[in-house]
Amino acid sequence: MKESFLKRRVVNPLLKLLRQGVTPEKLALSMALAATLSVIPAFGWSVWLCGICAVAFGLNLPAMQAVNYLMYPAQIALVLPFFRLGEKLFHAPHLPISVSQIFSMAHASFWGTVKLLWNTTWHAIIVWMLLAPFAVALIYFLLVPVFRRVARNLARPIPAAEVLVA
């Protein structure tokens, strides 16, 4: 029977990391930081931010980059909400733009798009920075008990009856 993409590409590598001795706390922190860094409302920065955090805090870079890759659709989905919150926080004028327009503009003139969206993007990044610590903490505290439970189950000896059945 063929394994699902999620099991093959997410669950199994996480189990392998826990079997190799990565602590549940470090794995949870790696994933919490990566998930939060991955949704920064500035395309192209998340890869670098995840890499810098992994090196600086001794976290698992492959796990962080895998989460970063999986979170790309969320980053796209959250760009406009971050833009709108930035407009509200800084009392900036509303910029009527869609994600598809941003991509079209960037394809036509990357630097022109950067210039046009500079203030809007910085406002959105400030909002993201204000919310990021809460997101990291929430994700971390949700994942730690899950990873601890999985690590305990991996560490327990397999009863003889289960070995004979398998």
N, C-alpha and C positions, 0 to 999 in steps of 0.2 A: 504494500500500500504506500502511495506517495505521500510524503509529509507536506503539510501546508507551507506556504511561503513564510508566514509569520513564525511558525515553529522552527523551520529550518534556518531562517535568517536572524531571528531575534531570541526566541526562547532557548534553543540549543547553545548558541554562543554565550548567553548569560549563565547557563548552567555550567558550561565549561570553565568560565572565569571563576565561579564559586568553587568548583572542584580543584582549581589550581591554587586556591588559597587567598583569592581576593576577598577582603572582608565585606560582609553585607553593607557596612557603613560606607566604605570607600566606593563600592559599586553604586549604592543609592546616591551618594554625593556626585559621582561621575554622571549618572543619568539625570539627576535634578539640575545640575549646572548645564549640561548639554541641552536639555529640553528648553531651559530658560534662555540660554544664549542663542539657541537656534531660531528663536522668533524675533530677534532684534529687527526693528523696522528699517534695515539698511542691508540691501542684498550684497552678498560677498564677504561680509564681516564675520559671519558666524563660524566659518571654518577656522579662521585665524584666532578668534576668541576661544573656541574650544581647544585648539592646540596650545595656546598660551596657558590657559587654566590647567590643562592636563599636566603640562611640564611644571608649572609653578607649584601645584598642589600634590604632585606625585599621583595623579589619577590615571585611569585607564583610557589612553588616547583612542584605541580602536573602538571601544564601547561608546565613547563620546562622539566620535565621528559617525558611527552607525546611527546613533540617536539623532544627530544633526541631519543626516541624510533623510531619515524617516520623518523628521519634523518639517521638511521643506514645504509641504502643502499647508501646514499650519502657519508658517511664516508668511506665505502669500495671503492666506485668509485674514491674518491679523494686521497687515500693513495699513489698510484703510481705517480700521478702528483706532490704531495708534495715531494715525494722522489726525483723525477727528478729535481724539482726546487731547492731542497737542494743540490743536486750534483752540479748544476750549480753555485749556490751562493758560495759554499765553495770549488769549483774546485776539488771536490772529484771524485774518479773513478766511472764509471758507474757500478751499481750493476744489472746484468741481472736477474731479478726476477719478478714473477707475483704474483698476490694476492692469487691465488690458491696454489702456491708454499709456500707462507708465511704460509697459514693455515695448509698445510700438514706438514711443518717443525715444526710449533708450536704444532701440535698434536703429532708428534714423539718425540720432545724434546723442551719443552717450554723454558727452560733456555738456551739451545743451540741456539735457535732462537733469544732470547733476546740479547745474546752475539754477534751473527753474525750481527744483525741489529742495534746494539746500536748507532753507529755513524750515520748511515743513518737516523735512527729515530730522533735523536737529531737535525740533519740538517733540516729535514722536519718540526719538531716542531718549530724551529726558523723561518722558512718561514711562517708557519701558524701564529705564533705570530706577524709577521710583517704585514700580511694581515688581521688578525682578527679585529682590530679596524675599518678598512674601511668597512668590511662586517657587523659588528654590526651597524655602523652608517647608512649604506645603507638600511639594513633591517628595522631598527627602523624608519627611516624617510619615508619609504614606508608604514609601517603598521600603524603608528599613525593616519594619516588622515582616513584610512579605519576604524579603531576602533572608532575614534571619530564620524564618520558618523553612524556607527552601534549603538553606545551608544545613539546618539541623536534620532535615530529612535525608540529605545527601550523606551526612556523616554517620547516620545510624546504620548498623549492620543489617544486611538483608536476612530475614529469617529463612531457615532451610526449606520450609514449605514453599516459599515464593521462588526459590532457586530451582526446585524440582519442577514447578509448574511452568516456569519460563523455558 
